[in-house]
Amino acid sequence: YNIVVSAQSKAIKAIKPGLKGFEADSIARKVIIDEGYGEYFIHGLGHGLGLEVHEPPRLSATSEDTLKNMQVITVEPGIYLPYKFGVRIEDVCLVTSQGLKVISKKYIQS
């Protein structure tokens, strides 16, 4: 869980307009790889959210999509250990000229 939180946090702090989808993905992916779980991050970091649930820009290892000001995106890294468990944290964010603004409500149960 803490690895996924760290990956998401680093991505959220770094994403800004002009960044390519693969660059955004690589920020979170590096955290997960460095912790030894790279092979278990089996999807992209996120995607655009608008009229459709999944739409451009794509935030994935191969995406050339460019993030633009005022786009709404998801940032959702995850680690999935087969036949054991998985952890994914997803937040909805607004791309602004100052960086990302998290617009989803966080809920942490203690």
DSSP file (Angstrom, degrees, kcal/mol; ACC not computed):
  #  RESIDUE AA STRUCTURE BP1 BP2  ACC     N-H-->O    O-->H-N    N-H-->O    O-->H-N    TCO  KAPPA ALPHA  PHI   PSI    X-CA   Y-CA   Z-CA
    1    1 A Y     >        0   0    0      0, 0.0     4,-2.6     0, 0.0     5,-0.2   0.000 360.0 360.0 360.0 -47.7    0.0    0.0    0.0
    2    2 A N  H  >  +     0   0    0      1,-0.2     4,-2.3     2,-0.2     5,-0.1   0.843 360.0  53.7 -62.9 -33.5    2.7    2.5    1.0
    3    3 A I  H  > S+     0   0    0      2,-0.2     4,-2.5     1,-0.2    -1,-0.2   0.922 110.4  46.4 -65.6 -43.8    4.6    1.9   -2.3
    4    4 A V  H  > S+     0   0    0      2,-0.2     4,-2.6     1,-0.2     5,-0.2   0.898 111.6  51.5 -66.6 -40.8    1.4    2.6   -4.3
    5    5 A V  H  X S+     0   0    0     -4,-2.6     4,-2.7     2,-0.2    -2,-0.2   0.926 111.7  47.6 -59.4 -45.0    0.8    5.8   -2.2
    6    6 A S  H  X S+     0   0    0     -4,-2.3     4,-2.5     2,-0.2     5,-0.2   0.909 111.3  50.2 -63.6 -43.1    4.3    6.9   -2.8
    7    7 A A  H  X S+     0   0    0     -4,-2.5     4,-1.9     2,-0.2    -2,-0.2   0.922 113.9  44.9 -61.7 -44.6    4.1    6.3   -6.6
    8    8 A Q  H  X S+     0   0    0     -4,-2.6     4,-2.9     2,-0.2     5,-0.2   0.925 112.4  51.6 -66.1 -44.2    0.8    8.2   -6.8
    9    9 A S  H  X S+     0   0    0     -4,-2.7     4,-2.2     1,-0.2    -2,-0.2   0.912 110.3  47.8 -60.3 -45.0    2.1   11.1   -4.7
   10   10 A K  H  X S+     0   0    0     -4,-2.5     4,-1.3     2,-0.2    -1,-0.2   0.901 113.4  48.4 -64.4 -40.4    5.3   11.5   -6.8
   11   11 A A  H  X S+     0   0    0     -4,-1.9     4,-2.3    -5,-0.2     3,-0.5   0.941 110.6  50.3 -64.9 -46.5    3.2   11.4  -10.0
   12   12 A I  H  < S+     0   0    0     -4,-2.9    88,-0.7     1,-0.2    -2,-0.2   0.891 111.0  49.6 -59.9 -40.0    0.7   14.0   -8.7
   13   13 A K  H  < S+     0   0    0     -4,-2.2    -1,-0.2    -5,-0.2    -2,-0.2   0.781 118.0  39.7 -69.0 -26.3    3.5   16.3   -7.7
   14   14 A A  H  < S+     0   0    0     -4,-1.3    -2,-0.2    -3,-0.5    -1,-0.2   0.715  87.6 101.5 -99.1 -23.4    5.2   16.1  -11.1
   15   15 A I     <  +     0   0    0     -4,-2.3    85,-0.5    -5,-0.1     3,-0.0  -0.434  42.8 146.2 -73.0 134.7    2.4   16.1  -13.6
   16   16 A K    >   -     0   0    0     83,-0.2     3,-1.7    -2,-0.2    51,-0.2  -0.951  54.8 -62.8-154.9 167.7    1.8   19.4  -15.4
   17   17 A P  T 3  S+     0   0    0      0, 0.0    51,-0.2     0, 0.0     3,-0.1  -0.275 118.2  33.0 -56.9 143.3    0.7   20.7  -18.8
   18   18 A G  T 3  S+     0   0    0     49,-3.3     2,-0.2     1,-0.4    50,-0.1   0.151  85.7 125.9  96.0 -18.1    3.1   19.7  -21.6
   19   19 A L    <   -     0   0    0     -3,-1.7    48,-2.9    48,-0.1    -1,-0.4  -0.506  60.0-124.6 -73.2 140.6    4.1   16.4  -20.1
   20   20 A K  B  >  -A   66   0A   0     46,-0.2     4,-2.1    -2,-0.2     3,-0.3  -0.509  19.9-114.9 -81.2 154.6    3.7   13.3  -22.3
   21   21 A G  H  > S+     0   0    0     44,-2.5     4,-2.3     1,-0.2    43,-0.2   0.879 116.9  51.7 -56.5 -41.2    1.6   10.4  -21.1
   22   22 A F  H  > S+     0   0    0     41,-2.2     4,-2.1     1,-0.2    -1,-0.2   0.831 107.6  53.5 -68.4 -30.0    4.6    8.1  -21.1
   23   23 A E  H  > S+     0   0    0     -3,-0.3     4,-1.2    40,-0.3    -2,-0.2   0.915 109.7  47.0 -69.4 -42.3    6.5   10.6  -19.0
   24   24 A A  H >X S+     0   0    0     -4,-2.1     4,-1.2     1,-0.2     3,-0.6   0.936 113.3  49.2 -62.1 -46.4    3.8   10.8  -16.4
   25   25 A D  H 3X S+     0   0    0     -4,-2.3     4,-2.7    35,-0.3    -2,-0.2   0.896 106.1  56.8 -59.2 -42.0    3.5    7.0  -16.3
   26   26 A S  H 3X S+     0   0    0     -4,-2.1     4,-2.1     1,-0.2    -1,-0.2   0.782  98.6  61.1 -66.2 -26.4    7.3    6.6  -15.9
   27   27 A I  H <X S+     0   0    0     -4,-1.2     4,-1.0    -3,-0.6    -1,-0.2   0.957 114.3  33.2 -64.2 -50.6    7.3    8.7  -12.7
   28   28 A A  H  X S+     0   0    0     -4,-1.2     4,-1.8     1,-0.2     3,-0.2   0.892 116.5  56.6 -71.6 -40.0    5.0    6.4  -10.8
   29   29 A R  H  X S+     0   0    0     -4,-2.7     4,-2.9     1,-0.2     5,-0.2   0.872 101.7  57.0 -62.0 -37.3    6.4    3.3  -12.5
   30   30 A K  H  X S+     0   0    0     -4,-2.1     4,-2.9     1,-0.2    -1,-0.2   0.902 104.9  51.5 -61.5 -41.1   10.0    4.1  -11.4
   31   31 A V  H  X S+     0   0    0     -4,-1.0     4,-1.1    -3,-0.2    -1,-0.2   0.936 113.6  44.1 -59.7 -46.4    8.9    4.1   -7.7
   32   32 A I  H  <>S+     0   0    0     -4,-1.8     5,-2.4     2,-0.2     6,-0.4   0.895 114.9  48.3 -68.7 -40.9    7.2    0.7   -8.1
   33   33 A I  H ><5S+     0   0    0     -4,-2.9     3,-2.3     4,-0.3     5,-0.3   0.935 107.9  55.0 -63.0 -46.4   10.2   -0.8  -10.1
   34   34 A D  H 3<5S+     0   0    0     -4,-2.9    -1,-0.2     1,-0.3    -2,-0.2   0.772 106.2  52.6 -60.5 -25.6   12.7    0.6   -7.6
   35   35 A E  T 3<5S-     0   0    0     -4,-1.1    -1,-0.3    -3,-0.2    -2,-0.2   0.422 123.1-105.9 -89.8   0.6   10.8   -1.2   -4.8
   36   36 A G  T < 5S+     0   0    0     -3,-2.3    -3,-0.2    -4,-0.2     3,-0.1   0.625  96.3 100.2  90.3  13.8   11.0   -4.5   -6.8
   37   37 A Y    > < +     0   0    0     -5,-2.4     3,-2.0    -6,-0.1     4,-0.3   0.157  35.9 119.7-117.4  18.7    7.3   -4.7   -7.9
   38   38 A G  G >  S+     0   0    0     -6,-0.4     3,-1.5    -5,-0.3    -5,-0.2   0.856  73.2  55.6 -53.4 -41.5    7.7   -3.5  -11.5
   39   39 A E  G 3  S+     0   0    0      1,-0.3    -1,-0.3    -3,-0.1    -2,-0.1   0.646 103.7  57.5 -68.6 -12.5    6.4   -6.7  -13.1
   40   40 A Y  G <  S+     0   0    0     -3,-2.0    40,-1.8     1,-0.1     2,-1.0   0.386  80.8  87.0-101.3   2.7    3.2   -6.3  -11.0
   41   41 A F    <   +     0   0    0     -3,-1.5    38,-0.1    -4,-0.3    -1,-0.1  -0.830  57.0 168.0 -97.4  93.1    2.2   -2.9  -12.3
   42   42 A I        +     0   0    0     -2,-1.0     2,-0.3     2,-0.1    -1,-0.1   0.244  47.8  44.3-102.1  10.8    0.3   -4.3  -15.2
   43   43 A H  S    S-     0   0    0     35,-0.2    35,-0.2     1,-0.1     2,-0.0  -0.844  89.6 -79.2-141.4 178.0   -1.6   -1.3  -16.5
   44   44 A G        -     0   0    0     -2,-0.3    16,-0.3     1,-0.1     3,-0.1  -0.270  41.0-110.0 -76.8 169.4   -1.1    2.4  -17.3
   45   45 A L  S    S-     0   0    0     14,-1.4    31,-3.7   -24,-0.2     2,-0.3   0.825  78.1 -56.0 -70.4 -33.7   -1.0    5.2  -14.7
   46   46 A G  E     -B   59   0B   0     13,-1.8    13,-2.6    29,-0.2     2,-0.3  -0.969  45.7-130.5 177.7-165.3   -4.3    6.7  -15.8
   47   47 A H  E     -B   58   0B   0     27,-0.3    27,-2.6    -2,-0.3    11,-0.2  -0.967  36.9 -74.0-164.2 168.6   -6.4    8.3  -18.5
   48   48 A G  E     -BC  55  73B   0      7,-2.3     7,-1.5     9,-0.8     2,-0.4  -0.374  38.3-155.0 -71.5 157.0   -8.6   11.2  -19.3
   49   49 A L        +     0   0    0     23,-2.4    23,-0.3     5,-0.2     4,-0.2  -0.992  43.1 100.1-137.9 125.3  -12.1   11.5  -17.8
   50   50 A G  S    S-     0   0    0      2,-2.3    23,-0.0    -2,-0.4    21,-0.0  -0.365  89.4  -4.4-163.2-115.9  -14.9   13.4  -19.4
   51   51 A L  S    S+     0   0    0     -2,-0.1     2,-0.3     2,-0.0     3,-0.0   0.809 133.9  42.8 -68.6 -28.8  -17.9   12.4  -21.5
   52   52 A E  S    S-     0   0    0      1,-0.1    -2,-2.3     0, 0.0     3,-0.2  -0.823  85.0-126.5-113.0 156.0  -16.5    8.8  -21.4
   53   53 A V  S    S+     0   0    0     -2,-0.3     2,-0.5     1,-0.3    -1,-0.1   0.891 104.6  32.5 -67.8 -39.2  -15.0    7.0  -18.4
   54   54 A H  S    S+     0   0    0     -5,-0.1    -1,-0.3    -3,-0.0    -5,-0.2  -0.969  82.9 132.5-121.0 115.6  -11.8    6.2  -20.3
   55   55 A E  E     -B   48   0B   0     -7,-1.5    -7,-2.3    -2,-0.5     0, 0.0  -0.952  45.9 -32.1-150.8 167.6  -10.7    8.8  -22.9
   56   56 A P  E    S+     0   0B   0      0, 0.0     2,-0.1     0, 0.0    -9,-0.1  -0.277  92.6  67.8 -61.2 153.4   -7.5   10.6  -24.0
   57   57 A P  E    S-     0   0B   0      0, 0.0    -9,-0.8     0, 0.0     2,-0.4   0.446  71.4-159.8 -81.1 146.6   -5.1   11.6  -22.8
   58   58 A R  E     -B   47   0B   0    -11,-0.2     2,-0.7    -2,-0.1   -11,-0.3  -0.756   8.5-154.7 -90.3 137.8   -3.7    8.1  -21.9
   59   59 A L  E     +B   46   0B   0    -13,-2.6   -13,-1.8    -2,-0.4   -14,-1.4  -0.833  47.3 124.5-112.0  89.9   -1.1    7.9  -19.2
   60   60 A S  S >  S-     0   0    0     -2,-0.7     3,-1.1   -16,-0.3   -35,-0.3  -0.886  76.2 -92.7-143.3 170.5    0.8    4.8  -20.1
   61   61 A A  T 3  S+     0   0    0     -2,-0.3   -39,-0.1     1,-0.3   -35,-0.0   0.719 124.7  33.3 -60.9 -23.0    4.3    3.5  -20.9
   62   62 A T  T 3  S+     0   0    0    -41,-0.1     2,-0.3   -37,-0.0    -1,-0.3   0.375  87.3 124.6-114.3   2.9    3.8    4.1  -24.7
   63   63 A S    <   -     0   0    0     -3,-1.1   -41,-2.2     1,-0.1   -40,-0.3  -0.489  33.9-177.1 -76.3 128.0    1.5    7.1  -24.8
   64   64 A E        +     0   0    0     -2,-0.3    -1,-0.1   -43,-0.2    -5,-0.1   0.320  43.1 129.9 -97.1   3.8    2.6   10.1  -26.8
   65   65 A D        -     0   0    0     -7,-0.2   -44,-2.5   -45,-0.1     2,-0.5  -0.322  54.4-136.0 -59.4 140.6   -0.5   12.1  -25.6
   66   66 A T  B     -A   20   0A   0    -46,-0.2   -46,-0.2   -45,-0.1     2,-0.2  -0.874  13.6-125.0-103.2 130.3    0.3   15.5  -24.3
   67   67 A L        -     0   0    0    -48,-2.9   -49,-3.3    -2,-0.5     2,-0.3  -0.527  30.1-161.3 -74.0 137.9   -1.4   16.8  -21.1
   68   68 A K    >   -     0   0    0    -51,-0.2     3,-1.6    -2,-0.2    27,-0.2  -0.862  27.7 -86.2-122.0 154.2   -3.1   20.1  -21.5
   69   69 A N  T 3  S+     0   0    0     -2,-0.3    27,-0.2     1,-0.2     3,-0.1  -0.293 111.0  17.7 -55.9 137.3   -4.3   22.7  -19.1
   70   70 A M  T 3  S+     0   0    0     25,-3.5     2,-0.3     1,-0.3    -1,-0.2   0.560  87.7 137.5  74.4  13.7   -7.8   22.1  -17.7
   71   71 A Q    <   -     0   0    0     -3,-1.6    24,-3.1    24,-0.2     2,-0.5  -0.646  49.7-135.1 -81.9 147.7   -8.0   18.4  -18.6
   72   72 A V  E     + D   0  94B   0    -23,-0.3   -23,-2.4    -2,-0.3     2,-0.3  -0.913  34.2 168.4-103.2 128.6   -9.4   16.0  -16.1
   73   73 A I  E     -CD  48  93B   0     20,-2.8    20,-3.3    -2,-0.5     2,-0.4  -0.883  31.5-123.4-134.2 163.4   -7.4   12.8  -15.6
   74   74 A T  E     - D   0  92B   0    -27,-2.6     2,-0.5    -2,-0.3   -27,-0.3  -0.843  12.1-160.1-102.9 149.5   -7.1    9.8  -13.3
   75   75 A V  E     + D   0  91B   0     16,-2.2    16,-1.4    -2,-0.4   -29,-0.2  -0.942  28.4 154.4-127.2 107.3   -3.9    8.9  -11.5
   76   76 A E        +     0   0    0    -31,-3.7    14,-0.2    -2,-0.5    -2,-0.0  -0.521  13.7 176.6-142.6  68.1   -4.2    5.3  -10.5
   77   77 A P        -     0   0    0      0, 0.0    12,-1.7     0, 0.0     2,-0.3  -0.321  14.3-179.0 -67.9 158.2   -1.1    3.2  -10.0
   78   78 A G  E     -F   88   0C   0     10,-0.2     2,-0.4   -35,-0.2    10,-0.2  -0.996  26.1-151.1-156.6 156.9   -1.4   -0.3   -8.8
   79   79 A I  E     -F   87   0C   0      8,-2.4     8,-2.9    -2,-0.3     2,-0.5  -1.000  15.4-169.9-129.1 131.7    0.4   -3.5   -7.8
   80   80 A Y  E     -F   86   0C   0    -40,-1.8     6,-0.3    -2,-0.4    -2,-0.0  -0.951   7.5-163.9-129.6 111.7   -1.2   -6.9   -8.2
   81   81 A L  E >>  -F   85   0C   0      4,-2.9     3,-2.2    -2,-0.5     4,-1.2  -0.853  35.9-113.1 -94.9 113.8    0.4  -10.1   -6.8
   82   82 A P  T 34 S-     0   0    0      0, 0.0    -1,-0.0     0, 0.0     4,-0.0  -0.135  92.6  -1.4 -53.5 134.1   -1.3  -13.0   -8.5
   83   83 A Y  T 34 S+     0   0    0      1,-0.2    -3,-0.0     0, 0.0    -2,-0.0   0.592 130.0  65.4  63.4  13.3   -3.4  -15.2   -6.3
   84   84 A K  T <4 S-     0   0    0     -3,-2.2     2,-0.3     1,-0.3    -1,-0.2   0.585 103.0 -60.8-122.2 -75.4   -2.6  -13.0   -3.3
   85   85 A F  E  <  -F   81   0C   0     -4,-1.2    -4,-2.9     2,-0.0     2,-0.3  -0.976  34.2-137.6-166.8 171.4   -3.9   -9.4   -3.4
   86   86 A G  E     -F   80   0C   0     -2,-0.3     2,-0.4    -6,-0.3    -6,-0.3  -0.978   5.6-156.4-140.4 155.2   -3.8   -6.2   -5.3
   87   87 A V  E     +F   79   0C   0     -8,-2.9    -8,-2.4    -2,-0.3     2,-0.4  -0.995  17.5 166.2-133.1 126.7   -3.6   -2.5   -4.3
   88   88 A R  E     -F   78   0C   0     -2,-0.4     2,-0.5   -10,-0.2   -10,-0.2  -0.993  14.6-165.5-139.2 134.4   -4.7    0.4   -6.5
   89   89 A I        -     0   0    0    -12,-1.7     2,-0.5    -2,-0.4    -2,-0.0  -0.983  11.7-171.8-119.6 125.9   -5.3    3.9   -5.5
   90   90 A E        +     0   0    0     -2,-0.5     2,-0.3   -14,-0.2   -14,-0.2  -0.968   8.8 171.6-123.9 129.9   -7.3    6.2   -7.8
   91   91 A D  E     -D   75   0B   0    -16,-1.4   -16,-2.2    -2,-0.5     2,-0.5  -0.972  28.7-129.8-129.6 150.3   -7.8    9.9   -7.7
   92   92 A V  E     -D   74   0B   0     -2,-0.3    11,-2.9   -18,-0.2    12,-1.3  -0.850  33.7-174.7 -97.8 132.7   -9.4   12.3  -10.1
   93   93 A C  E     -DE  73 102B   0    -20,-3.3   -20,-2.8    -2,-0.5     2,-0.5  -0.931  24.1-136.0-132.9 151.3   -7.2   15.3  -10.9
   94   94 A L  E     -DE  72 101B   0      7,-2.8     7,-2.2    -2,-0.3     2,-0.5  -0.927  23.4-132.8-104.9 127.0   -7.5   18.6  -12.8
   95   95 A V  E     + E   0 100B   0    -24,-3.1   -25,-3.5    -2,-0.5     2,-0.3  -0.696  36.5 171.9 -78.6 122.9   -4.4   19.6  -14.8
   96   96 A T  E >   - E   0  99B   0      3,-2.4     3,-1.8    -2,-0.5   -27,-0.0  -0.826  49.9-103.9-126.9 168.1   -3.7   23.2  -14.1
   97   97 A S  T 3  S+     0   0    0     -2,-0.3     3,-0.1     1,-0.3    -2,-0.0   0.733 124.6  51.5 -64.2 -20.3   -0.8   25.6  -15.0
   98   98 A Q  T 3  S-     0   0    0      1,-0.4     2,-0.3   -82,-0.0    -1,-0.3   0.435 125.5 -95.4 -92.5  -0.6    0.4   25.2  -11.4
   99   99 A G  E <  S-E   96   0B   0     -3,-1.8    -3,-2.4     2,-0.0    -1,-0.4  -0.862  70.1 -16.6 120.6-158.0    0.3   21.4  -11.6
  100  100 A L  E     -E   95   0B   0    -88,-0.7     2,-0.5   -85,-0.5    -5,-0.2  -0.628  47.0-160.0 -88.6 142.7   -2.3   18.8  -10.6
  101  101 A K  E     -E   94   0B   0     -7,-2.2    -7,-2.8    -2,-0.3     2,-0.4  -0.986  19.9-134.0-117.3 119.4   -5.2   19.6   -8.3
  102  102 A V  E     +E   93   0B   0     -2,-0.5    -9,-0.3    -9,-0.2    -7,-0.0  -0.602  28.3 174.0 -72.8 124.1   -6.8   16.5   -6.7
  103  103 A I        +     0   0    0    -11,-2.9     2,-0.2    -2,-0.4   -10,-0.2   0.447  47.9  92.1-113.8  -3.5  -10.6   16.9   -7.1
  104  104 A S  S    S-     0   0    0    -12,-1.3     2,-0.5     1,-0.0   -13,-0.0  -0.605  82.5-111.3 -85.7 155.2  -11.7   13.5   -5.8
  105  105 A K        -     0   0    0     -2,-0.2     2,-0.3     2,-0.0    -2,-0.1  -0.750  28.3-136.2 -89.4 125.9  -12.5   13.2   -2.1
  106  106 A K        -     0   0    0     -2,-0.5     2,-0.4     2,-0.0   -15,-0.0  -0.605  18.8-170.8 -81.9 139.6  -10.1   11.0   -0.2
  107  107 A Y        +     0   0    0     -2,-0.3     2,-0.5     2,-0.0    -2,-0.0  -0.961   6.0 177.9-132.4 115.2  -11.5    8.5    2.3
  108  108 A I        -     0   0    0     -2,-0.4     2,-0.5     2,-0.0    -2,-0.0  -0.972  14.5-154.5-120.4 120.3   -9.2    6.7    4.6
  109  109 A Q              0   0    0     -2,-0.5    -2,-0.0     1,-0.1     0, 0.0  -0.803 360.0 360.0 -94.6 128.9  -10.7    4.3    7.1
  110  110 A S              0   0    0     -2,-0.5    -1,-0.1     0, 0.0    -2,-0.0   0.440 360.0 360.0-101.4 360.0   -8.7    3.8   10.3
